[in-house]
Amino acid sequence: MSDTLLESDTAVAQAAERLRSAAASGVACAPVRDLIGAADIARAYAVQQQVNGARVAAGARVVGRKIGLTSSAVQQQLGVDRPDLGVLFTDMEHDAARPVPVDRYLQPKVEAEIAFVLGTDLVDGELDLDQVRDAVHHAVAAIEICDSRVAGWDITFGDTVADNASAGGFVLGTVPRALADFSPVDAVMSMTVTGQEDSTGTGADCLGDPLLALQWLARTARDLGDPLRAGQVVLSGALGPMRPATPGAQVEVSISGLGSLSITFAEEA
């Protein structure tokens, strides 16, 4: 389906409006797969672009991207063989020193990840692994706050792509490491969330290597007409299972080579 047809696709517009309304009202909506299908990648990204375009038109500023579905287990669960991507905005970032306002989210969950901050654009060339590695200025530990505007996280691949890859918010660590001093694939992660089973994993659990995830993102973002730029933050994907974020929960993350990071969710207002 051509870009022109997608722009005028009634189903795409209806799905985008459903997701925008859920975000604005704070009331989760029905899945959008009844409108765009469960696996129509072109339509799903067209919905995402409409929703995010409305945010930009309202004054939001893009600060980076996130990669989702980097775990083979989650891919199998949703019946897909590829990751997906979403957009990060400045108003999605939280300061670790302040409680995260839980009422900003509908049904939040947390993941521990490696975040890359780019030093150069990833626009031209083959975007091979060496080029991607060289574009990274530094890496830091990160906590992604995933959220779904779809009630009960009842999502297929089409639903989560349309819903900005289930992006909610993020927190960045304060121990930057150049890749000359840090090997993402060898990182070991542990995440503790109040009252829940620990989440553990390694860099290899993120699409085989977080840098491979970044390479996939660079190529896909360019194909979609919005390539990665210097200064952008990239959340490269979960290193272990995500956990629900309940009011008052404390989240503690440790990633070898990148130090530790902790946040607390505020008690419900």
Phi, psi and omega in degrees: 000132183286161178300322181297317179295321180296321181297330182258007182288117182298320181297320178298314180297320179293320178295317179298318180295322179298315181289321178296319180296321178297316180295320183288323184272340185077014179244117183299150186249175174290157176303157180260003181294339175292341181262319188243357183089162184274343187219020178275096187296317183298313180294320182299314178290331176295321176296312179304316182295325177292315181296312181290327176298323177294325178294317179296318179298332180273001175113357180290148181242132180286133179241349180170201182222164172232149175249130179241170177058043178272352179269132180297327180295318179290323176300316179296322180298321181266000177070037180233165181235025182209157173282181174225175181225154175223175184251138176257136177245158183301326183283003177267349183274137178244152175271125182299338183282350182240145178301138177283124180290103186296335182284359173282347187241154181274311182206071189287149172223156183240148176225147173263132186217167168261127176257137175253136173251123187277141177260338178222162177294153171240079188240310189257162174088191183282344185055047176284176188295323179295318178296319179295315178301315182294337181282346183279122176283313176197167176241151174219159171291151181212152169244122173264134173261101177281149178209152178231131174280355180267126186303134175067018184053035181276078190239147165251182179302316180298320180296313185288323176298312180301324183271041177055040179057033179056035178283144177230294180204181179200158176226134181254145176285176186241016179243086181286143178226128171289152183291345173293338183247005187209131179253104184303321184294334182268359182295144177244128186242143170222131178232128178245130177237134186315122173074013183233160177297138181298150173254128181228159178176186181224171176300328180293342178282352180258084178058027181089332180185127178305333178288330173293323176296318179296320178298315177303315181297315182301315181290318182291318179298320178295317179299327180277359176087013181221074187292163179288144185235156176304139180093345181284150175263137176236118171275114195275354178122155186294142174266354179195179183299146176277159182229148177297145178250106182263159178305133179083355182292143173253133182244126179236126183237137173231127177232120184302132182091340181241000177081203185240161182208134180223146175222159175233136174273134180297153171296148183301135182294000000 
